[in-house]
Amino acid sequence: MKRKLALIGFGTVGQGLCEILIDKKRYLKRFHDFDWEVVAICDTLNGSVLSHEGLNVKKLLHLVKNNISLEEIDAKGKLKKGLDAFQTIRESNADIICELTYTNLKTGQPAIDHCITALELGKHVVTSNKGPAALRYNELNELARQKGVRFLIEGTVMSGTPVLNLVRNELVGNKISAMQGILNGTTNFILTNMESGHSYKSILKEAQELGYAEADPTADVEGLDTLAKITILANVIFGENLKPDQIPCKGITQITHEDIKQAQQEKKRWKLIGEIIKNKKGITASVKPKKVDLSHPLASVMGVANAITFTTDLLGDVTIMGAGAGRKETGFSILSDILEIHKNF
Ligand SMILES: NC(=O)c1ccc[n+]([C@@H]2O[C@H](COP(=O)([O-])OP(=O)(O)OC[C@H]3O[C@@H](n4cnc5c(N)ncnc54)[C@H](OP(=O)(O)O)[C@@H]3O)[C@@H](O)[C@H]2O)c1
């Protein structure tokens, strides 16, 4: 049986996912008994196509690379074109919807409604979009449970570097009493380079030129991106029902060269740390710049890398470090969730 996938959003992550699915098709079939078909892609920039018999993904990738609308594809069988996201979710025969549109941290829309529409129809949802995950995780997860499907969000924290699946699978049985993470590559890149004497402004400009930072860097430098991820971790791992505005958040814009030099003298390093601590009363969560001792694993996380340290009862501290963004990296996060569904359903 082939898993039928529909992609809502066909930008960096959607294309990255499709490249991996094509490259690893034989491996996935042989070692995971997993075969796939993409039955719909809907993208406001690149066009929308749907075929119940499956689409030629190689051809679609070729079109999009050449800035040609997906709707220019010639296909055998019935091909529907120009559907919006909701029509695509409703009319496609996909059993897994990959929600890969832009992140809106204020309202989570339209992605939240995409997820609800899919889940109501009994379709699994996999997403790297932080909006639905940070703002409405519990509700969407409960809806999925009622419908007998999954709402999986590995890619929302540290892209494909396993965090949520790590806790769910490999760390199962451990009690986690705290976690501390560097969860935003842009701010870590800025802090790393400020150590070699560059000004905050010039490093931010470089980060924008390299594509690490958005033209409007507010979500990164004010800590809001880390805040969304800490909210997700608190709700998914600790079973809380927190909203981002309930967690104190401070970014890195106030860090000066003097602060950096002072930390160096103390054998410490400034990092933007998202932290959750569980105590008898419940949990406390925060996002703020912290001076981390050079002996701590997080102090050696430099540039755009991300990392998280879990404090567990059975293993002590466990740190995982890896990519926090990227085409293949985040595409992989979607594949890992799809495989999690495949294994269990
Ligand atoms: N790229 C990464 O490394 C990374 C890492 C972790 C998480 N994420 C998250 O993953 C999601 C996808 O990221 P991305 O990098 O692939 O973004 P992207 O390159 O901007 O692609 C998103 C695509 O979705 C389309 N879109 C927006 N609204 C839509 C709608 N209502 N219906 C259909 N298509 C719509 C966009 O078209 P328009 O241009 O017309 O809006 C765009 O082509 C985002 O939420 C992002 O925050 C990304």
The ligand as a Tripos MOL2 file, in Angstrom:
@<TRIPOS>MOLECULE
LIG
   48    52     1     0     0
SMALL
NO_CHARGES

@<TRIPOS>ATOM
      1 N1         13.0730   26.4350    6.1460 N.am      1 LIG1
      2 C1         13.4580   25.9510    7.3160 C.2       1 LIG1
      3 O1         14.6430   25.6610    7.5290 O.2       1 LIG1
      4 C2         12.4670   25.7050    8.4010 C.ar      1 LIG1
      5 C3         12.8940   25.1400    9.6160 C.ar      1 LIG1
      6 C4         11.9460   24.8570   10.6220 C.ar      1 LIG1
      7 C5         10.6110   25.1990   10.4180 C.ar      1 LIG1
      8 N2         10.2360   25.8030    9.2400 N.ar      1 LIG1
      9 C6          8.8170   26.1340    9.0670 C.3       1 LIG1
     10 O2          8.2790   25.2980    8.0470 O.3       1 LIG1
     11 C7          7.2750   26.0060    7.2870 C.3       1 LIG1
     12 C8          7.6780   26.0090    5.8120 C.3       1 LIG1
     13 O3          8.9240   26.6660    5.7060 O.3       1 LIG1
     14 P1          9.5770   27.0020    4.3020 P.3       1 LIG1
     15 O4         10.9820   27.4080    4.5870 O.co2     1 LIG1
     16 O5          9.2940   25.9240    3.3230 O.co2     1 LIG1
     17 O6          8.7450   28.2980    3.8800 O.3       1 LIG1
     18 P2          8.6680   28.9540    2.4240 P.3       1 LIG1
     19 O7          9.8810   28.5940    1.6350 O.co2     1 LIG1
     20 O8          8.3070   30.3620    2.6300 O.co2     1 LIG1
     21 O9          7.4410   28.1700    1.7440 O.3       1 LIG1
     22 C9          6.1310   28.3150    2.1690 C.3       1 LIG1
     23 C10         5.2730   28.2160    0.9300 C.3       1 LIG1
     24 O10         3.9100   28.1380    1.3520 O.3       1 LIG1
     25 C11         3.1560   28.9730    0.5030 C.3       1 LIG1
     26 N3          1.9140   29.3690    1.1770 N.ar      1 LIG1
     27 C12         1.7270   30.3800    2.0890 C.ar      1 LIG1
     28 N4          0.4350   30.4210    2.4670 N.ar      1 LIG1
     29 C13        -0.1990   29.4210    1.8250 C.ar      1 LIG1
     30 C14        -1.5270   28.9530    1.8010 C.ar      1 LIG1
     31 N5         -2.4820   29.5350    2.5460 N.pl3     1 LIG1
     32 N6         -1.8450   27.9150    0.9840 N.ar      1 LIG1
     33 C15        -0.8990   27.3250    0.2230 C.ar      1 LIG1
     34 N7          0.3960   27.7260    0.2020 N.ar      1 LIG1
     35 C16         0.7380   28.7520    0.9890 C.ar      1 LIG1
     36 C17         4.0630   30.1430    0.2440 C.3       1 LIG1
     37 O11         3.6310   30.8950   -0.8500 O.3       1 LIG1
     38 P3          3.7010   32.5280   -0.7920 P.3       1 LIG1
     39 O12         5.1200   32.8700   -1.0800 O.co2     1 LIG1
     40 O13         2.7280   32.9550   -1.8240 O.co2     1 LIG1
     41 O14         3.2870   32.9380    0.6060 O.co2     1 LIG1
     42 C18         5.3860   29.4490    0.0260 C.3       1 LIG1
     43 O15         5.5890   29.0490   -1.3150 O.3       1 LIG1
     44 C19         7.2360   27.4180    7.9000 C.3       1 LIG1
     45 O16         6.1710   27.4940    8.8120 O.3       1 LIG1
     46 C20         8.5820   27.5590    8.5990 C.3       1 LIG1
     47 O17         8.5420   28.4490    9.6930 O.3       1 LIG1
     48 C21        11.1230   26.0490    8.2530 C.ar      1 LIG1
@<TRIPOS>BOND
     1     1     2 1
     2     2     3 2
     3     2     4 1
     4     4     5 ar
     5     4    48 ar
     6     5     6 ar
     7     6     7 ar
     8     7     8 ar
     9     8     9 1
    10     8    48 ar
    11     9    10 1
    12     9    46 1
    13    10    11 1
    14    11    12 1
    15    11    44 1
    16    12    13 1
    17    13    14 1
    18    14    15 2
    19    14    16 1
    20    14    17 1
    21    17    18 1
    22    18    19 2
    23    18    20 1
    24    18    21 1
    25    21    22 1
    26    22    23 1
    27    23    24 1
    28    23    42 1
    29    24    25 1
    30    25    26 1
    31    25    36 1
    32    26    27 ar
    33    26    35 ar
    34    27    28 ar
    35    28    29 ar
    36    29    30 ar
    37    29    35 ar
    38    30    31 1
    39    30    32 ar
    40    32    33 ar
    41    33    34 ar
    42    34    35 ar
    43    36    37 1
    44    36    42 1
    45    37    38 1
    46    38    39 2
    47    38    40 1
    48    38    41 1
    49    42    43 1
    50    44    45 1
    51    44    46 1
    52    46    47 1
@<TRIPOS>SUBSTRUCTURE
     1 LIG1         1 GROUP 0 **** ****
